[in-house]
Structures are given as C-alpha cells and as structure tokens.
Amino acid sequence: MSVVTIKLSSKGQIVIPKEIRDELHWEAGTQLSLVATGSGVSLKAISAKTGRNLGALIGMLKHDGSPISIEELCKPVDVRADWEKSEQRNK
C-alpha cells in the first residue's frame, strides 16, 4: 500500500497521484465516496452495480510466497482428514 503527501488547493481540491490511482485501478469517471471520520476522511470507490469488467480484477489478489504448481493447486482436498485432526485436538 502506497503512502504519498498531497496539498489541498485554495479551492479545496486535491489530486490523487497516478501511482495511487494505478494501484487502486481508479480511472477517469470512477465515482468516489468521501466520509468524514474522527481522524480525517475516508475515500472509497463506489463499485459499479452492473457491467463489471473482469479485467478490472486483474492484480487484485496478491500472493507473496513461492509459485504453486498446477498439480498442487488442483490436488483434491480431503475435508475428512482436516475434520478428524480438529476432532482430536478438541478432545
């Protein structure tokens, strides 16, 4: 998450730096909600209710670890084994 310092203009306007807009995938026309809080303001994008483009979701989920192989990713999950381990711990 990026942190930048900006100035409020004499007209009460701010510019959201390109670095932040790119990180949040905010493009021209993105509707924003500004809410006053006890420590300042909260600025959030208002999600479109219809016509969401899947391309806008690219890069939304981050994975910091090593890559996972397709075989490992597709390996079936044995829920019973996890349940049995949980039951043994609860005894």
N, C-alpha and C positions, 0 to 999 in steps of 0.2 A: 504494500500500500504506500503510495507516494505522499509526501508532505511538501507543500510549497507555501510561500508567503506572498500575498497579494495586497493591493491597496484599494480602498473604497474611493471612487471618484467623487468629485464635487456634486455630481448628480445622483449619488447613491448607487452607482453601478459598479460591478466587478467583472473581471474577465476570468473565466475558468481556463487555465493553461492547457494547451494542446496535449501535453503529457498526461494530465488527469482525464481529459475528455477521451483520449485514446484508451486509457486503462479501463474506463467505465463504459466504453463503447457508446458514448453520447455524441450524436451527430446534430447538425443544424435541424431545428424543429423539435428536438426532444423536449417533452413537457416535464417540468420540474416542480416539486413541491418544497416550499420553504417553510419550516416550522421553527418558531422561537422556542428555545429551551432555557433552562436555568443558567447554562454556561455559554450560551451563544445561539447558534442556529444549526439546524439540520437540513441538508439539501439532498433530496432523493428524486430519482427519475420516477415518473408515473408510467407504469407499464401499459403498453397498448393492449386493449382488451381483445382485439381481433387482428388477424393478418400478421402474426408474429413470424418473422423470418428466422429460420433455423440458423442461418449464417451469423446472426447476432449472438448466438450462444457459443460460438467457437472461442475457446480460450477461457471460458467461464470457470471450469473446474481445473484446479491446479494439482499436480502430483509431484512432490519433491523427491521421492525415492527413486530407486533404480527402475528401469522399464520392466514391465511384467510381460512374460511371453504369452502368446495367444493360447498355447496349450494350458498354461496355468490359469489364465483368465476364463477359459471355457470349461475348466475342470468342474465336474458336478460337486455340489455342496451336500455333505451328509449331515442334515439337521439333527438326526438322531444321536450322532456322536457328540455334538455340542450339547444337546439336551441331557445326555447321560452324564457328561462331565459336570454340568451345572447341578444336577441332582446329587452327585457325590459330594460336591462342595457344600451343599445346603444341609447335609446330614450331620 
